[in-house]
Amino acid sequence: MKNPIFYIVVGLIAIFSLTSCQKDTIKVLPGKLTVEFTNYRSDWEIRIYSMENELYPIYRSVTATNLEIELNAGNYIIALGSDRVAFQIKSGRTTEIFYNRNDKGGVIY
């Protein structure tokens, strides 16, 4: 017969091996976009595009004075009239875009 210490060591190794295996879950949090205007005009149409597809907007609004939406992490473009601003949404973070008196957009991460 083998030594009982051998069985104890093998048993402990088996217990540690089975309990140390944890499933890693990746939790992807959406990011938030806030858009603020100094001089908002009601004839503006706000369009947000994914950087991969600039033909079809993923968000369109005509009525928002200040905008706050959730987006998945990624690269986007916001178009307001002829002004286009590229920005990035980071998971769980807020990206702020502001439009000044001259209707030019700027990004704050």
N, C-alpha and C positions, 0 to 999 in steps of 0.2 A: 504494500500500500504506500501511497504517496504521503508525504508530510502534510498535516492539516494546515500548516502555514501557507503551503502552495495553493490550496483551495480558497483560503481567505484572501490572498493576494489576487488571484484570478477573479474572485467575486467582486472585490473592490474595483478592479480595473473595469469590469463589465458595468458596474453601477455608475462609475464616473464617465464612462464612454456614452452610456445611454442618457444620462442626465445632462451632459454638457452639449448635446446636439439640440440647438434651438433653431427654430425656423426664423430666418431674418425676413421681416416684412418691410417693404418699402412703402411708405405713406407719402403720396404726392399731394401736397397742399396747393390749392390754387392761390394765385397772387391777386392783388387788388390794384386797380387803376383808378386814380382820381384825376379829373380834369377840371381846372378852374379858369375862369375867364375874367379879364378886366373889363372888356367892352363886348358883351355878348349881343349879337344881333339875331333877331328871330328868323332871318332868311338863311342862316347858316345851316348846312347839313354836315353832321359829324359822321365820318365813316372810319371804321377800324378794320384793317386788313391783316391777315397773316402774312408774314414776310415771304412765305412759299407761294402764296396765291394772291396776287394783287388785282385780279379781275373781279372777284366777288367779295364784297365786304362781309365780315362775320358779325358786325354790329353797325347799325345805322340809326341815327336819331336826329330829329329836327327840333324837338321841344326842350331838351335838357339845357338848363342854364349852367349848372355845375353837375358834373357826371361822376358817378362812382359805380364801377362794375367789377365783377370777378372774372379773371381770365386764367387759363392754364399757363404754366410756365412756358416761355418761348419768346420769339422775336416778332414784333408787330409794327405796323405803320398806322398812324392816325392822320387822316386827311380832313382839313377844314378849309374849304374853298380851294385855292391853289397851293396852300401851305401844307407840306407833308413833313411829319416828324417821325423818325424811327425810334423805337424804345424797346426795352426788354422787361418782361415780367419774370420775377424770380419767385420761386415757391415760398409761400408764407410771408412775403414781403409786399410792401406798398410802393408803387411807382407813381409819382406825381408829375403831371404835365400842366404847365401854366401858359396861358396866352396873355401877352402884355398889351399895352394900348395900341401898338402897331400891328396887332394880330399875328405876331410871330410866336411860335411855340418853343418852350424849353422843357427839359426833363430834369427831374430831381429823383435820385434813387435813394 
